[in-house]
């Protein structure tokens, strides 16, 4: 449940939302894309307000990448990426598959792919629509550590090359710091933003040096402490 929730995201910004389970992070993303309708308040994308924005062809396009790849097992990889698209867009879909590193798997079945590869297909299925806004609902939560790192780097690469706006929901504070420009910490139910952190790091040094740097660790520790603080407050309120 969300209450008194207020956030403004600039075009091209990458914002991460972190907070304890059940605070409303996924509800926020589902409301933005139009899968849930808020009881009150306004969602504005571009110049147009309302949940109909995400479903209107002449409004900013919004796509979601979930924790589960949600591929159709009876369709091969390329048809999964092209779900709902005209056949004339096949070359574009193949180009997007190549961008996520799966050009040679276009004719394979989902069951033959690893978990990380299926998430690459899910990312391609979102990117093939050239979205203005990409919503990432814990898309890497079920992956092993090494695959998760590879996917983080891929998401960063496509974001930088395409310039879309992104909202990431994650429980991984390091992931939030690595990927985003700004991190919003949410309170427990009812969910609202209680702290924000600007992430201004020198990413040109490469992933390993960045994540071992004092600047990275400083931001990560500050965000972790903010999340921990909200967990303590929620526990105290539950006891009271």
Buried (B, 14 or more C-beta within 10 A) or exposed (E): EBEEBEEEBEEBBBBBBBBBEEBBBBBBBBBBBBEBEBEEEEBEBEEEEBBEBBEEEEBBBBBBBBBBBBBEEEBBBBBBBBEEBEEEBBEBBBBBBEBBBBEEBBEBBBEEBEBBBBBBBBBBBBBBBEBBBBBBBBBBBBBEEEBBBBBBEBBBEBBEEBEBBBBBBBBBBBBBBBBBBBBBBBBBBEBBBBBEBEBEBEBEBEEEEBBEBEBBEEBBEBBBEBBEBBEEBBEEEEEE
